[in-house]
Amino acid sequence: MPLSDARYFINCCTDNDVVAQTTSNRNWCRYLRCVSQIQFGKLDDEFKGIQCDSIKPDMEDFKKKGTSLIAVLERCKSNYQQKQWDVGAYIAYDSKLMEKLGVSTSLSLGDGVGPCLLKAFSNRESNLRCTSVSPSP
């Protein structure tokens, strides 16, 4: 699949879950050391003859959906730093689309964010203004 193709999937985890998975996984640090050493052309004996991807931490749910823990973490952090909703966030509020995806529930439109995200998507607009919408109690 080309890098430019969008992939939408329902993330089973919160950002905290993803971060906890990376920080609690011992292979995370080992993987980062491996990648950085290959990048700088200086390998410790520990990494000679191995592929860094063979020790890359991951979550089975993400692998089944064709993505990786690192890609999800990177996307979450990028959206957070840019103070924006993910471009696919509207999907969680679209009950018909959620049904097509085989997900039994969608989020409530009453929270204020949902209508904003759905409107931005249908109008082909950025959803940046939706970050200032306060969810209803």
Helices and strands as residue ranges (DSSP letters): H 15-24, H 26-40, G 45-47, G 52-55, H 60-64, H 69-81, G 89-93, H 95-100, G 109-111, H 113-122, G 128-132
